Amino acid sequence: MNDSDVGAGSTAQSKRKDARRNKQTLLDAAAAVFVQSGVEAPVRDIAAKAGVGLGTIYRHFPTRADLIIAVYRHQVDACAEAGPALLETSPTPHAALGRWINLFVDFLVTKHGLAAVLHSDNAAFDTLHAYFLDRLVPVCAQLLEAAVVAGEIRSDLDSYGLMRGVGNLCIGADSDPRYDARPLVEILIAGLRLPH
């Protein structure tokens, strides 16, 4: 191997790194636009938010469904990874749970729009739903357990039930701009606290 081979290898690696970073930027921008405007938002709005051209989006995601599925998985992963990080950085486990639930609400607003778009392809949505449960239920359980151990919340709650309750409060938030589920979700999370 000569120096030019090493240089070519590091250039290729750098390009792959840039491509991954660009894709993450696109997914973050698309998620933000979807939360604000729904999954039918114009692709040009996503391109503008990401600071890229339309061609860049279509190169990574040839169809809207490809983009929506990628955003869904990206948001699930980000929400799952946020749980442990919030436990490390929040003043209390209950505060971490509240912050995580806020991220979960953002995700749910996008998810409900996704369900309507993918309605014709139940197999794809079923796979994504299983991915969602496998990644997020254990994270919610970890946050609940930490708050129980800290003596902050009741011990008779399960993560799936809490996530289902939050999900039910979010139904309609994607289709009715007057409805904001957050105040009700905040009351629910505050109600988990044990009286002191």
Residue pairs with C-beta under 8 A, 6 or more apart in sequence:
22 52
22 56
22 60
23 60
24 74
25 50
25 51
25 52
26 46
26 50
26 52
26 56
26 57
26 60
26 61
27 70
27 71
27 74
28 50
28 74
29 46
29 49
29 50
30 46
30 49
30 50
30 67
30 70
30 71
31 71
31 74
31 75
31 106
31 110
32 49
33 41
33 45
33 46
33 49
34 41
34 68
34 71
34 109
34 110
34 113
35 106
35 109
35 110
37 45
38 113
38 174
39 64
39 68
39 110
39 113
39 114
39 116
39 117
40 113
40 117
43 54
43 57
43 58
43 64
43 67
44 54
46 57
46 67
47 53
47 54
47 56
47 57
50 56
50 57
57 67
60 67
60 70
61 67
61 70
64 117
65 117
65 118
65 121
65 124
68 114
68 117
68 118
69 114
69 118
69 124
69 128
71 110
71 114
72 110
72 111
72 114
72 128
72 132
73 128
73 131
75 106
75 107
75 110
75 111
76 107
76 131
76 132
76 135
76 136
77 135
78 103
79 100
79 103
79 104
79 107
79 135
79 136
79 139
80 135
80 136
80 139
82 99
82 100
82 103
83 96
83 100
83 139
83 140
83 142
83 143
84 139
84 142
86 96
86 99
86 100
86 143
87 93
87 96
87 142
87 143
87 146
89 96
90 96
90 99
92 147
92 150
92 152
93 143
93 146
93 147
93 149
93 150
93 152
94 147
94 150
94 152
94 153
94 189
94 192
94 193
96 143
96 146
96 147
97 143
97 144
97 146
97 147
97 153
97 189
97 192
98 186
98 189
100 139
100 140
100 143
101 166
101 185
101 189
102 182
102 185
104 136
104 140
104 163
104 166
105 166
105 170
105 173
105 181
105 182
105 185
108 166
108 167
108 170
108 173
109 170
109 173
109 174
110 174
111 132
112 170
112 171
112 173
112 174
112 175
113 174
114 125
114 128
115 125
118 124
118 125
118 128
119 125
133 160
136 163
137 159
137 160
137 163
138 159
140 159
140 160
140 162
140 163
141 158
141 159
143 159
144 153
144 157
144 158
144 159
144 162
147 153
147 192
148 154
148 155
151 194
152 193
152 194
153 192
153 193
153 194
154 192
154 194
157 192
162 192
165 188
166 185
166 188
169 181
169 184
169 185
169 188
170 181
170 185
172 179
173 179
173 180
173 181
